[in-house]
Amino acid sequence: MSLPATQIPGFPFPFPPSTPTIGVLIPSAGPTSGGNPVLILGSGLANASSVTFGGTPASILFQDPIGLLIIVMAPAHAAGTVPVVVTNAGGSSAPAMYSYVAPAAPTVISLIPTSGPTTGGTPFTIVGSNLTGASVTFNGVPATGVVVDPTGTVLTGVTPAGAAGNVPVVVTTPGGSATVTGGFTYVAPPGPVVILLAPTTGPVAGGTAFTIVGSNLTGASVTFNGVPATGVVVDPTGTVLTGLTPAGAAGNVPVVVTTPGGSTTVTGGFTYV
């Protein structure tokens, strides 16, 4: 089959298109994820119908009509060296070699802090290298709010909730995974302690304002004979709790204070009159 001919002004006869030739690739290497522009310089490159990297088509971004250069977007490919081939009506070029480089695996130098409450929500910082694009898990549960600085050396986030004890922390990037030495230790919050309840009596209709003094009361709820108190507020120190009693039957009932750290029953309870 004959190749299509091209007529050049001033020449009395047409001539067949030349076979494309690749002189140089700039750059000659790139990431396995692709997506980077590659400049192809050579001759006979005009009207290219395809450019392939290891057999995978690249997107052609620009080609000059003279046939000296083509700009393409490298496709994704596994790590290794692959042939780049330009094809047009004149045929296919001899291959030029392009190297796909896998991203470096992450490394972790430090995790700060190394412990926090089982409820999660602890801000943490990981310092290392090759952290760009990282996610972090604590015992397999993803951390939230993960951000990596532009240098890929500092990662910040917030711990998820977890059971008490030491758990593995794993940093994962496109280049691989790294387990943080020493992991992270979840610490159960201390249980609530009640020193006094005042007053200790009130009407069966409820609505009695009460105060509980103790420690570790942050996040507490209070029940009177299993019925929740209303308007419960704990001061910032976690030592003073106030609320309103619910309605209840006449007599003495148990009062239970519950926090993320556990529960405690108030000595003497509360007497409805």
Secondary structure, 3 states (H helix, E strand, C coil): CCCCCECCCCCCCCECCCCCEEEEEECCEEECCCCCEEEEEEECCCCCCEEEECCEECEEEEECCCCCEEEEECCCCCCEEEEEEEEECCEECCCEEEEEECCCCCEEEEEECCEEECCCCCEEEEEEECCCCCEEEECCEECEEEEECCCCCEEEEECCCCCCEEECEEEEECCEEEECCCCEEEECCCCCEEEEEECCEECCCCCCEEEEEEECCCCCEEEECCEECEEEEECCCCCEEEEECCCCCCEEECEEEEECCEEEECCCCEEEC
